[in-house]
Amino acid sequence: EEQYADDLSPYYPLLVHHWGKAENEQKTLEYLDKAGEQALRDYANQEAVDFFSQALSMVTRSEAPVQVDRVRQAHWERQLGEAHYGLGRMVEGRKHLMSALALVGYSVPNGFGLQVLRLVQQVLRQVLHRLFPRVFLARSRHPGLRMEAADTYSQLAAVYYLSNDTTLLLLSTLSTLNLAERVQVSPELARAYANMSSVASLIPWRKLALLYERRAWEILPLIHRPYEEAYASMVFAVQYSGLGDWERVEAYITSALQVFRQIGDHERISESATILATALGLAGQTQRSCQLFEQILAEAQETDNDLQRAWGMVGRAHNLLRQNEAEQSEWLLHQALDLLAVNTDFSEQVRAYGLLALASLRQGKYETSLRAAQEMLRVPGQSVPTVFSTLAGYAGAAEVYLTLWEGLKTAQSDITTALGASRRLEVMRAARLACKAMHRFARVFPIGLPRAWLYQGWLEKVSGHPRRAQRAWQRSLAAAETLHMTYEMGRACFEIAKTLPPADTDRMRYLQRAVQYFQECQATYDLAQVQTYQTTS
């Protein structure tokens, strides 16, 4: 210690071992703390888990536990939760985060009724902060304790975001904000404003989202933290992905990735790249999306992060479906769902099951396709969408149900032979529910509007209302053009063309536009569908 006193950081693990052998528990804890924090800073999450687990075992053992104050113990529990989260272990991470909250006197209530009651309390507190800041934003008497709780709630919000739990996401985000505002300007406050902006956009309340976005950008220059600016940029990129502002999404993610790569934060690199890759796919830039998902898979392999590996697999599978590779897509989705069964990310499960249903359908596996669509609807929390990327899941289920319903209307079809005519009523009801779910998604995320109206038109067509179908498809096309979603424009043009009479001059024009759009976004499957239709019609 004396020889390298200027910089002991390379020797923290060695000092842990040394003082442990010497049975000096206070010194051992001191260097376990430092070694764990250093491991977290270096994104060596498994090492951080080992160090913090050892520290906590010393203060929680049944015989002669080492005495430390509760804020310090809570700090270790939170950091242990963060390390598990960084490794993609959502369940373990949440358990330690809950323990951290309890140690500083806070909690997340059990039961939906209590959660709503606590949420109302937090909403009222935030309203009072906005209306009477001089009274309710007085400096806290226990800033360390409050900031530890704020940091823990912030990390829990990330967990609830992935698990698609809207109520707890709102509660955790508001709790973070209300606590951070009592401590004035801080990195935690900037992050809380960014997260609150994102949550407000899910209500959806765009003006409120913009208010908190402005507050975040007002705080960020005052704290001079490039990492926090990068984090805010990543959060806002998610928000603008749901709105279809593709240029802003790419600008935000490019800025965030530059910082995350400089500091070597593999977790944030993967998250940011996944956001951009998904957005590019939705915007019709399939090749760039494919390249990014390949990089994400390679990064996950290098860091041994199963959750990020699942993200890469699902994204790659989505693009493969568009490129007429249903069999390979199906294989990837099964692999991803095995990983997601252990690493809870309900929003990604929604996406994976919807895509699996579609991949199975395109291979003529109708019973398998139906089961996957049913599984998608059973994923917890999917009734209220919180993640823009789940569009693929909602769309996949709706498309499967509508295709099966249409097939069951013909007695001699392959679908009727496989499923039986008796399933028609069940499938019809499910198709209607899936279309309603698409419209719910589109109310939160405007990028869902083209697909919601596409399927509404399909529903009207199968129900025997061709004029209503045409109107719905025109709305789908208009929304896709506004959002610059090339693939969706092609889908709408193709459906419009198929219902026009052969002699109608607009029919060929819409077919040509569909071909052009599908070629632009390399949608091989859909392009083949149009070309087959042109040949046979």
Secondary structure by P-SEA (a helix, b strand, c coil): cccccccccccaaaaaaaaaaacaaaaaaaaaaaaaaaaaaacaaaaaaaaaaaaaaaaccccccccccaaaaaaaaaaaaaaaaaacaaaaaaaaaaaaaaaacbbbbccaaaaaaaaaaaaaaaaaaaacccccccccccaaaaaaaaaaaaaaaaaaaaaccaaaaaaaaaaaaaaaaaacccaaaaaaaaaaaaaaaaaccaaaaaaaaaaaaaaccccccaaaaaaaaaaaaaaaaaacaaaaaaaaaaaaaaaaaaacaaaaaaaaaaaaaaaaaaacaaaaaaaaaaaaaaaaaaaccaaaaaaaaaaaaaaaaaacaaaaaaaaaaaaaaaaaacccaaaaaaaaaaaaaaaaaacaaaaaaaaaaaaaacccccccccccaaaaaaaaaaaaaaaaaaaccccccccccccccaaaaaaaaaaaaaaaaaaaaaacccaaaaaaaaaaaaaaaaccaaaaaaaaaaaaaaaaaaccaaaaaaaaaaaaaaccccccaaaaaaaaaaaaaaaacaaaaaaaaaaaaacc
